[in-house]
Amino acid sequence: MRLRVEFTTEPFDLDEAPAHAVVAREVIQSADLDAVDVGPFGNTAEGGADQVLTAVDSLLRKALESGATRVSLQVNVVGEEVQ
């Protein structure tokens, strides 16, 4: 199964990216995922179910440890995993 995760972390700071946002993006960018798109108001990535769920676990833990007060995320099934 392939999954797509979309997420944001808060609180927002329009002047510079807060530590929790930087950490969350680093987790996603370093995970074994594809179709990664990071931006100032939202981030998305796709991959196999195990890889996405592992990345989400790490993202939540590290973002909260780095000062996030809210993490909004959505996970969608987007198809079968490509072999």
Biopython code that builds the backbone (N, CA, C, O; Angstrom):
import numpy as np
from Bio.PDB.StructureBuilder import StructureBuilder

atoms = [
    (1, "MET", "N", (0.843, -1.180, 0.000)),
    (1, "MET", "CA", (0.000, 0.000, 0.000)),
    (1, "MET", "C", (0.888, 1.244, 0.000)),
    (1, "MET", "O", (1.880, 1.308, 0.726)),
    (2, "ARG", "N", (0.524, 2.224, -0.818)),
    (2, "ARG", "CA", (1.207, 3.525, -0.837)),
    (2, "ARG", "C", (0.368, 4.534, -0.072)),
    (2, "ARG", "O", (-0.860, 4.542, -0.148)),
    (3, "LEU", "N", (1.074, 5.389, 0.672)),
    (3, "LEU", "CA", (0.404, 6.422, 1.456)),
    (3, "LEU", "C", (0.966, 7.786, 1.103)),
    (3, "LEU", "O", (2.118, 7.909, 0.689)),
    (4, "ARG", "N", (0.141, 8.809, 1.270)),
    (4, "ARG", "CA", (0.583, 10.204, 1.173)),
    (4, "ARG", "C", (0.307, 10.856, 2.523)),
    (4, "ARG", "O", (-0.793, 10.745, 3.065)),
    (5, "VAL", "N", (1.310, 11.531, 3.053)),
    (5, "VAL", "CA", (1.143, 12.284, 4.292)),
    (5, "VAL", "C", (1.265, 13.766, 3.971)),
    (5, "VAL", "O", (2.150, 14.184, 3.225)),
    (6, "GLU", "N", (0.371, 14.541, 4.540)),
    (6, "GLU", "CA", (0.417, 16.000, 4.459)),
    (6, "GLU", "C", (0.443, 16.499, 5.895)),
    (6, "GLU", "O", (-0.322, 16.020, 6.732)),
    (7, "PHE", "N", (1.329, 17.471, 6.193)),
    (7, "PHE", "CA", (1.415, 17.921, 7.584)),
    (7, "PHE", "C", (1.864, 19.374, 7.686)),
    (7, "PHE", "O", (2.511, 19.918, 6.792)),
    (8, "THR", "N", (1.499, 19.972, 8.800)),
    (8, "THR", "CA", (2.000, 21.281, 9.218)),
    (8, "THR", "C", (2.258, 21.222, 10.709)),
    (8, "THR", "O", (1.654, 20.425, 11.426)),
    (9, "THR", "N", (3.165, 22.077, 11.170)),
    (9, "THR", "CA", (3.427, 22.194, 12.598)),
    (9, "THR", "C", (3.170, 23.632, 13.015)),
    (9, "THR", "O", (3.305, 24.554, 12.211)),
    (10, "GLU", "N", (2.806, 23.815, 14.246)),
    (10, "GLU", "CA", (2.525, 25.146, 14.780)),
    (10, "GLU", "C", (3.224, 25.297, 16.124)),
    (10, "GLU", "O", (3.534, 24.282, 16.747)),
    (11, "PRO", "N", (3.482, 26.483, 16.592)),
    (11, "PRO", "CA", (3.013, 27.775, 16.086)),
    (11, "PRO", "C", (3.822, 28.240, 14.867)),
    (11, "PRO", "O", (4.996, 27.909, 14.700)),
    (12, "PHE", "N", (3.140, 29.019, 14.032)),
    (12, "PHE", "CA", (3.761, 29.582, 12.841)),
    (12, "PHE", "C", (4.631, 30.774, 13.206)),
    (12, "PHE", "O", (4.369, 31.473, 14.184)),
    (13, "ASP", "N", (5.655, 30.995, 12.419)),
    (13, "ASP", "CA", (6.470, 32.198, 12.503)),
    (13, "ASP", "C", (6.793, 32.564, 11.065)),
    (13, "ASP", "O", (7.535, 31.847, 10.394)),
    (14, "LEU", "N", (6.247, 33.670, 10.586)),
    (14, "LEU", "CA", (6.439, 34.052, 9.191)),
    (14, "LEU", "C", (7.814, 34.639, 8.921)),
    (14, "LEU", "O", (8.226, 34.717, 7.763)),
    (15, "ASP", "N", (8.536, 35.054, 9.955)),
    (15, "ASP", "CA", (9.855, 35.644, 9.760)),
    (15, "ASP", "C", (10.934, 34.586, 9.529)),
    (15, "ASP", "O", (11.801, 34.759, 8.673)),
    (16, "GLU", "N", (10.882, 33.504, 10.282)),
    (16, "GLU", "CA", (11.837, 32.411, 10.083)),
    (16, "GLU", "C", (11.207, 31.112, 10.551)),
    (16, "GLU", "O", (10.328, 31.104, 11.412)),
    (17, "ALA", "N", (11.666, 30.027, 9.974)),
    (17, "ALA", "CA", (11.099, 28.722, 10.321)),
    (17, "ALA", "C", (11.472, 28.352, 11.755)),
    (17, "ALA", "O", (12.652, 28.353, 12.104)),
    (18, "PRO", "N", (10.476, 28.033, 12.591)),
    (18, "PRO", "CA", (10.768, 27.614, 13.963)),
    (18, "PRO", "C", (11.464, 26.253, 13.981)),
    (18, "PRO", "O", (11.400, 25.495, 13.013)),
    (19, "ALA", "N", (12.115, 25.964, 15.078)),
    (19, "ALA", "CA", (12.882, 24.716, 15.215)),
    (19, "ALA", "C", (12.024, 23.491, 14.923)),
    (19, "ALA", "O", (12.485, 22.559, 14.264)),
    (20, "HIS", "N", (10.785, 23.478, 15.403)),
    (20, "HIS", "CA", (9.935, 22.300, 15.190)),
    (20, "HIS", "C", (9.629, 22.078, 13.718)),
    (20, "HIS", "O", (9.519, 20.933, 13.282)),
    (21, "ALA", "N", (9.488, 23.151, 12.940)),
    (21, "ALA", "CA", (9.226, 23.025, 11.507)),
    (21, "ALA", "C", (10.462, 22.507, 10.780)),
    (21, "ALA", "O", (10.356, 21.672, 9.882)),
    (22, "VAL", "N", (11.624, 23.001, 11.168)),
    (22, "VAL", "CA", (12.877, 22.556, 10.551)),
    (22, "VAL", "C", (13.097, 21.074, 10.833)),
    (22, "VAL", "O", (13.448, 20.315, 9.930)),
    (23, "VAL", "N", (12.895, 20.664, 12.071)),
    (23, "VAL", "CA", (13.084, 19.265, 12.452)),
    (23, "VAL", "C", (12.109, 18.369, 11.692)),
    (23, "VAL", "O", (12.500, 17.316, 11.188)),
    (24, "ALA", "N", (10.856, 18.774, 11.607)),
    (24, "ALA", "CA", (9.853, 17.971, 10.906)),
    (24, "ALA", "C", (10.232, 17.798, 9.437)),
    (24, "ALA", "O", (10.117, 16.702, 8.888)),
    (25, "ARG", "N", (10.675, 18.864, 8.813)),
    (25, "ARG", "CA", (11.082, 18.775, 7.401)),
    (25, "ARG", "C", (12.307, 17.882, 7.237)),
    (25, "ARG", "O", (12.391, 17.107, 6.284)),
    (26, "GLU", "N", (13.252, 17.992, 8.162)),
    (26, "GLU", "CA", (14.448, 17.148, 8.083)),
    (26, "GLU", "C", (14.093, 15.672, 8.205)),
    (26, "GLU", "O", (14.667, 14.829, 7.514)),
    (27, "VAL", "N", (13.147, 15.362, 9.082)),
    (27, "VAL", "CA", (12.713, 13.972, 9.234)),
    (27, "VAL", "C", (12.147, 13.456, 7.916)),
    (27, "VAL", "O", (12.507, 12.366, 7.472)),
    (28, "ILE", "N", (11.277, 14.219, 7.296)),
    (28, "ILE", "CA", (10.643, 13.793, 6.049)),
    (28, "ILE", "C", (11.662, 13.716, 4.916)),
    (28, "ILE", "O", (11.647, 12.771, 4.127)),
    (29, "GLN", "N", (12.537, 14.696, 4.838)),
    (29, "GLN", "CA", (13.514, 14.703, 3.752)),
    (29, "GLN", "C", (14.542, 13.581, 3.879)),
    (29, "GLN", "O", (15.071, 13.112, 2.871)),
    (30, "SER", "N", (14.828, 13.148, 5.098)),
    (30, "SER", "CA", (15.818, 12.090, 5.292)),
    (30, "SER", "C", (15.198, 10.694, 5.315)),
    (30, "SER", "O", (15.921, 9.699, 5.300)),
    (31, "ALA", "N", (13.877, 10.610, 5.351)),
    (31, "ALA", "CA", (13.201, 9.309, 5.360)),
    (31, "ALA", "C", (13.258, 8.696, 3.965)),
    (31, "ALA", "O", (13.501, 9.387, 2.975)),
    (32, "ASP", "N", (13.035, 7.409, 3.906)),
    (32, "ASP", "CA", (13.048, 6.689, 2.633)),
    (32, "ASP", "C", (11.699, 6.853, 1.943)),
    (32, "ASP", "O", (10.947, 5.893, 1.773)),
    (33, "LEU", "N", (11.405, 8.110, 1.543)),
    (33, "LEU", "CA", (10.137, 8.447, 0.898)),
    (33, "LEU", "C", (10.420, 9.074, -0.455)),
    (33, "LEU", "O", (11.541, 9.499, -0.735)),
    (34, "ASP", "N", (9.386, 9.128, -1.295)),
    (34, "ASP", "CA", (9.542, 9.814, -2.565)),
    (34, "ASP", "C", (8.447, 10.867, -2.693)),
    (34, "ASP", "O", (7.553, 10.954, -1.852)),
    (35, "ALA", "N", (8.527, 11.648, -3.735)),
    (35, "ALA", "CA", (7.553, 12.708, -3.972)),
    (35, "ALA", "C", (7.455, 13.655, -2.772)),
    (35, "ALA", "O", (6.358, 14.063, -2.389)),
    (36, "VAL", "N", (8.595, 14.002, -2.182)),
    (36, "VAL", "CA", (8.633, 14.899, -1.028)),
    (36, "VAL", "C", (8.543, 16.341, -1.512)),
    (36, "VAL", "O", (9.285, 16.757, -2.402)),
    (37, "ASP", "N", (7.623, 17.098, -0.915)),
    (37, "ASP", "CA", (7.456, 18.513, -1.253)),
    (37, "ASP", "C", (7.303, 19.282, 0.058)),
    (37, "ASP", "O", (6.305, 19.126, 0.761)),
    (38, "VAL", "N", (8.289, 20.109, 0.382)),
    (38, "VAL", "CA", (8.218, 20.904, 1.602)),
    (38, "VAL", "C", (8.006, 22.365, 1.237)),
    (38, "VAL", "O", (8.562, 22.864, 0.259)),
    (39, "GLY", "N", (7.198, 23.038, 2.037)),
    (39, "GLY", "CA", (6.909, 24.441, 1.792)),
    (39, "GLY", "C", (6.607, 25.161, 3.084)),
    (39, "GLY", "O", (6.546, 24.532, 4.141)),
    (40, "PRO", "N", (6.418, 26.464, 3.024)),
    (40, "PRO", "CA", (6.217, 27.239, 4.242)),
    (40, "PRO", "C", (4.879, 26.979, 4.936)),
    (40, "PRO", "O", (4.760, 27.197, 6.141)),
    (41, "PHE", "N", (3.876, 26.517, 4.194)),
    (41, "PHE", "CA", (2.552, 26.337, 4.797)),
    (41, "PHE", "C", (2.044, 24.906, 4.765)),
    (41, "PHE", "O", (0.908, 24.639, 5.156)),
    (42, "GLY", "N", (2.873, 23.990, 4.303)),
    (42, "GLY", "CA", (2.463, 22.596, 4.269)),
    (42, "GLY", "C", (3.519, 21.748, 3.600)),
    (42, "GLY", "O", (4.327, 22.240, 2.813)),
    (43, "ASN", "N", (3.504, 20.488, 3.918)),
    (43, "ASN", "CA", (4.498, 19.556, 3.431)),
    (43, "ASN", "C", (3.791, 18.261, 3.057)),
    (43, "ASN", "O", (2.836, 17.854, 3.718)),
    (44, "THR", "N", (4.264, 17.615, 1.992)),
    (44, "THR", "CA", (3.698, 16.336, 1.589)),
    (44, "THR", "C", (4.824, 15.379, 1.231)),
    (44, "THR", "O", (5.921, 15.788, 0.854)),
    (45, "ALA", "N", (4.520, 14.096, 1.360)),
    (45, "ALA", "CA", (5.449, 13.056, 0.935)),
    (45, "ALA", "C", (4.651, 11.788, 0.692)),
    (45, "ALA", "O", (3.588, 11.586, 1.279)),
    (46, "GLU", "N", (5.169, 10.943, -0.174)),
    (46, "GLU", "CA", (4.549, 9.658, -0.468)),
    (46, "GLU", "C", (5.574, 8.553, -0.336)),
    (46, "GLU", "O", (6.780, 8.771, -0.456)),
    (47, "GLY", "N", (5.066, 7.371, -0.089)),
    (47, "GLY", "CA", (5.930, 6.204, -0.026)),
    (47, "GLY", "C", (5.149, 4.992, 0.410)),
    (47, "GLY", "O", (3.928, 5.036, 0.559)),
    (48, "GLY", "N", (5.869, 3.909, 0.614)),
    (48, "GLY", "CA", (5.243, 2.697, 1.112)),
    (48, "GLY", "C", (4.696, 2.920, 2.516)),
    (48, "GLY", "O", (5.168, 3.789, 3.249)),
    (49, "ALA", "N", (3.699, 2.128, 2.879)),
    (49, "ALA", "CA", (3.034, 2.315, 4.172)),
    (49, "ALA", "C", (4.013, 2.257, 5.343)),
    (49, "ALA", "O", (3.961, 3.116, 6.224)),
    (50, "ASP", "N", (4.893, 1.277, 5.373)),
    (50, "ASP", "CA", (5.829, 1.160, 6.493)),
    (50, "ASP", "C", (6.735, 2.379, 6.590)),
    (50, "ASP", "O", (6.986, 2.886, 7.683)),
    (51, "GLN", "N", (7.222, 2.845, 5.453)),
    (51, "GLN", "CA", (8.122, 3.995, 5.454)),
    (51, "GLN", "C", (7.395, 5.271, 5.892)),
    (51, "GLN", "O", (7.940, 6.058, 6.666)),
    (52, "VAL", "N", (6.184, 5.474, 5.406)),
    (52, "VAL", "CA", (5.426, 6.671, 5.785)),
    (52, "VAL", "C", (5.082, 6.635, 7.271)),
    (52, "VAL", "O", (5.253, 7.633, 7.971)),
    (53, "LEU", "N", (4.604, 5.505, 7.750)),
    (53, "LEU", "CA", (4.214, 5.421, 9.163)),
    (53, "LEU", "C", (5.413, 5.565, 10.093)),
    (53, "LEU", "O", (5.295, 6.169, 11.160)),
    (54, "THR", "N", (6.550, 5.027, 9.710)),
    (54, "THR", "CA", (7.770, 5.206, 10.502)),
    (54, "THR", "C", (8.171, 6.679, 10.526)),
    (54, "THR", "O", (8.535, 7.209, 11.576)),
    (55, "ALA", "N", (8.104, 7.339, 9.367)),
    (55, "ALA", "CA", (8.451, 8.759, 9.286)),
    (55, "ALA", "C", (7.481, 9.605, 10.113)),
    (55, "ALA", "O", (7.905, 10.545, 10.785)),
    (56, "VAL", "N", (6.194, 9.284, 10.070)),
    (56, "VAL", "CA", (5.198, 10.043, 10.840)),
    (56, "VAL", "C", (5.460, 9.911, 12.339)),
    (56, "VAL", "O", (5.371, 10.896, 13.071)),
    (57, "ASP", "N", (5.776, 8.721, 12.794)),
    (57, "ASP", "CA", (6.092, 8.520, 14.210)),
    (57, "ASP", "C", (7.266, 9.411, 14.622)),
    (57, "ASP", "O", (7.200, 10.111, 15.632)),
    (58, "SER", "N", (8.326, 9.377, 13.841)),
    (58, "SER", "CA", (9.507, 10.190, 14.142)),
    (58, "SER", "C", (9.191, 11.677, 14.058)),
    (58, "SER", "O", (9.621, 12.460, 14.905)),
    (59, "LEU", "N", (8.443, 12.060, 13.040)),
    (59, "LEU", "CA", (8.058, 13.464, 12.857)),
    (59, "LEU", "C", (7.294, 13.984, 14.082)),
    (59, "LEU", "O", (7.608, 15.054, 14.604)),
    (60, "LEU", "N", (6.307, 13.236, 14.528)),
    (60, "LEU", "CA", (5.514, 13.664, 15.690)),
    (60, "LEU", "C", (6.385, 13.799, 16.932)),
    (60, "LEU", "O", (6.334, 14.818, 17.621)),
    (61, "ARG", "N", (7.164, 12.799, 17.212)),
    (61, "ARG", "CA", (8.005, 12.829, 18.416)),
    (61, "ARG", "C", (8.995, 13.989, 18.391)),
    (61, "ARG", "O", (9.118, 14.731, 19.365)),
    (62, "LYS", "N", (9.701, 14.141, 17.270)),
    (62, "LYS", "CA", (10.743, 15.155, 17.197)),
    (62, "LYS", "C", (10.183, 16.567, 17.107)),
    (62, "LYS", "O", (10.757, 17.490, 17.687)),
    (63, "ALA", "N", (9.081, 16.757, 16.397)),
    (63, "ALA", "CA", (8.484, 18.092, 16.311)),
    (63, "ALA", "C", (7.966, 18.540, 17.682)),
    (63, "ALA", "O", (8.174, 19.688, 18.077)),
    (64, "LEU", "N", (7.301, 17.649, 18.402)),
    (64, "LEU", "CA", (6.799, 17.997, 19.732)),
    (64, "LEU", "C", (7.944, 18.267, 20.702)),
    (64, "LEU", "O", (7.870, 19.188, 21.516)),
    (65, "GLU", "N", (9.001, 17.466, 20.616)),
    (65, "GLU", "CA", (10.179, 17.697, 21.471)),
    (65, "GLU", "C", (10.859, 19.024, 21.149)),
    (65, "GLU", "O", (11.541, 19.595, 22.000)),
    (66, "SER", "N", (10.675, 19.516, 19.925)),
    (66, "SER", "CA", (11.325, 20.756, 19.483)),
    (66, "SER", "C", (10.430, 21.979, 19.618)),
    (66, "SER", "O", (10.762, 23.047, 19.103)),
    (67, "GLY", "N", (9.297, 21.837, 20.305)),
    (67, "GLY", "CA", (8.485, 22.998, 20.610)),
    (67, "GLY", "C", (7.174, 23.139, 19.873)),
    (67, "GLY", "O", (6.466, 24.124, 20.083)),
    (68, "ALA", "N", (6.819, 22.193, 19.018)),
    (68, "ALA", "CA", (5.517, 22.280, 18.360)),
    (68, "ALA", "C", (4.417, 22.158, 19.406)),
    (68, "ALA", "O", (4.497, 21.329, 20.313)),
    (69, "THR", "N", (3.396, 22.987, 19.272)),
    (69, "THR", "CA", (2.241, 22.899, 20.164)),
    (69, "THR", "C", (1.061, 22.239, 19.472)),
    (69, "THR", "O", (0.059, 21.898, 20.101)),
    (70, "ARG", "N", (1.203, 22.065, 18.141)),
    (70, "ARG", "CA", (0.164, 21.405, 17.367)),
    (70, "ARG", "C", (0.800, 20.863, 16.086)),
    (70, "ARG", "O", (1.590, 21.541, 15.429)),
    (71, "VAL", "N", (0.440, 19.638, 15.753)),
    (71, "VAL", "CA", (0.849, 19.048, 14.483)),
    (71, "VAL", "C", (-0.433, 18.574, 13.805)),
    (71, "VAL", "O", (-1.153, 17.727, 14.333)),
    (72, "SER", "N", (-0.700, 19.126, 12.646)),
    (72, "SER", "CA", (-1.866, 18.702, 11.869)),
    (72, "SER", "C", (-1.367, 17.807, 10.750)),
    (72, "SER", "O", (-0.455, 18.169, 10.006)),
    (73, "LEU", "N", (-1.978, 16.630, 10.642)),
    (73, "LEU", "CA", (-1.561, 15.768, 9.549)),
    (73, "LEU", "C", (-2.730, 14.967, 9.018)),
    (73, "LEU", "O", (-3.726, 14.712, 9.695)),
    (74, "GLN", "N", (-2.549, 14.592, 7.780)),
    (74, "GLN", "CA", (-3.537, 13.774, 7.098)),
    (74, "GLN", "C", (-2.778, 12.693, 6.352)),
    (74, "GLN", "O", (-1.775, 12.970, 5.696)),
    (75, "VAL", "N", (-3.255, 11.465, 6.453)),
    (75, "VAL", "CA", (-2.643, 10.349, 5.748)),
    (75, "VAL", "C", (-3.708, 9.746, 4.839)),
    (75, "VAL", "O", (-4.805, 9.407, 5.282)),
    (76, "ASN", "N", (-3.364, 9.619, 3.558)),
    (76, "ASN", "CA", (-4.293, 9.050, 2.576)),
    (76, "ASN", "C", (-3.662, 7.848, 1.888)),
    (76, "ASN", "O", (-2.461, 7.829, 1.620)),
    (77, "VAL", "N", (-4.480, 6.854, 1.610)),
    (77, "VAL", "CA", (-4.059, 5.734, 0.771)),
    (77, "VAL", "C", (-4.143, 6.237, -0.664)),
    (77, "VAL", "O", (-5.178, 6.745, -1.097)),
    (78, "VAL", "N", (-3.034, 6.089, -1.400)),
    (78, "VAL", "CA", (-3.012, 6.583, -2.780)),
    (78, "VAL", "C", (-2.801, 5.468, -3.790)),
    (78, "VAL", "O", (-2.702, 5.737, -4.987)),
    (79, "GLY", "N", (-2.731, 4.242, -3.343)),
    (79, "GLY", "CA", (-2.595, 3.126, -4.275)),
    (79, "GLY", "C", (-1.740, 2.020, -3.713)),
    (79, "GLY", "O", (-1.373, 2.011, -2.538)),
    (80, "GLU", "N", (-1.436, 1.093, -4.589)),
    (80, "GLU", "CA", (-0.588, -0.033, -4.229)),
    (80, "GLU", "C", (0.872, 0.391, -4.327)),
    (80, "GLU", "O", (1.227, 1.239, -5.145)),
    (81, "GLU", "N", (1.708, -0.204, -3.492)),
    (81, "GLU", "CA", (3.134, 0.097, -3.519)),
    (81, "GLU", "C", (3.732, -0.376, -4.827)),
    (81, "GLU", "O", (3.434, -1.475, -5.295)),
    (82, "VAL", "N", (4.576, 0.456, -5.416)),
    (82, "VAL", "CA", (5.259, 0.121, -6.662)),
    (82, "VAL", "C", (6.413, -0.812, -6.338)),
    (82, "VAL", "O", (7.226, -0.518, -5.462)),
    (83, "GLN", "N", (6.485, -1.921, -7.032)),
    (83, "GLN", "CA", (7.558, -2.902, -6.790)),
    (83, "GLN", "C", (8.716, -2.655, -7.703)),
    (83, "GLN", "O", (9.712, -3.377, -7.647)),
]
sb = StructureBuilder()
sb.init_structure("model")
sb.init_model(0)
sb.init_chain("A")
sb.init_seg("    ")
for serial, (resi, resn, name, xyz) in enumerate(atoms, 1):
    if name == "N":
        sb.init_residue(resn, " ", resi, " ")
    sb.init_atom(name, np.array(xyz, "f"), 0.0, 1.0, " ", f" {name:<3s}", serial, name[0])
structure = sb.get_structure()
